[in-house]
Amino acid sequence: MTVGDAYKLEYKTLKDPYTGVEFLKLTDSRGNTIHPYFTQPLFSSNGETILLTSDRTGEWQLYKLDIPDRIITQLTDDRQVHPHQMISG
């Protein structure tokens, strides 16, 4: 897996078993996918793209998720990427 690799995702509507609230699961179950760091803005200004970290390739990397098109694209190929890390630049 390298920078630029893209994957089509199938979103799923699920229901929280405790509250009954429905929610949309944006990522598949391939690896773990989380936000890089909670105090950083992760959505694009139009709200259609989000920055994520995922270990879907076996190592943590940065990805962008184009929400309307359901495409997740790998942005890095770097062993120094870690979940919840601050992103600079």
N, C-alpha and C positions, 0 to 999 in steps of 0.2 A: 504494500500500500504506500502510495506516495502523494506528495502535494498535488492537488488538483483532482484526485480521485473523488468521484461523486456517486452517491447512492440515492435511489428513490425510496422514500419511506411511505408506509401506509399508516395513517393516523388511526387511532382507535378511541371510541367514546366508551368510557368506563364509569362506574358508579362507586363512590366511596362507600365501603360497607358499614361505616359507623354513622355517617351523616346523611347518606342517600344522595349527596350532591354529585351530579354528573360532571365529568371533566374530560378533556381531550388529551390523550397521551401522544406526544409529538414524535417520540423516538421509538425505535424498535428495541428488541431485547438483545441486540448484538453488543455485548460489552456494557460498560457503565457509562452513562452520559450525565454530566452535571455542569453547573455554572462555574466559571473560573474563580471569581471572587465577588462576594455579595455586595460590596460597596461600589463596584464599577458599573457604569451603564452598559448593558449587554445587548440591548435592542438598537436597531438602526433608527434614525429619526422618523421614518415612516412606519415603524413597528412591524415590518415584514421580514426582517432578518434578525437572527439572534446568534451571538457568539457562544460556543459551548466547548467543553473539554470532554474527550471520550477516549476510552481505552479499547475501542472496537478493533484495532489492529494489533493489540497485544501490548502496546505502549501508549501512554497518554499523549494526545495531540490536540491541537486547536482545530475546530470545525466551525463553519458558518452554516446555519440552517435557514434556507429560503422557505419561509412558512407557507406562502400560497402555492408554490410549486412543489413542496414536499421533497426538496433536494437538500441533502447534507453533503458538504464539500470539505475535504481535508485541506487545511491551510498551512500546516507545519509538518516537518519530518525532523524532529529534534528530541533527543533523549532528555533534555532539560525541562520539558513541559511537565507540569504537575497539576493535579486537580486543586482548585481553590487558589491558585497563585495569582498575584497581581500581574496585570498585563500593562506594559509600558509602551509608549511610542505612538 
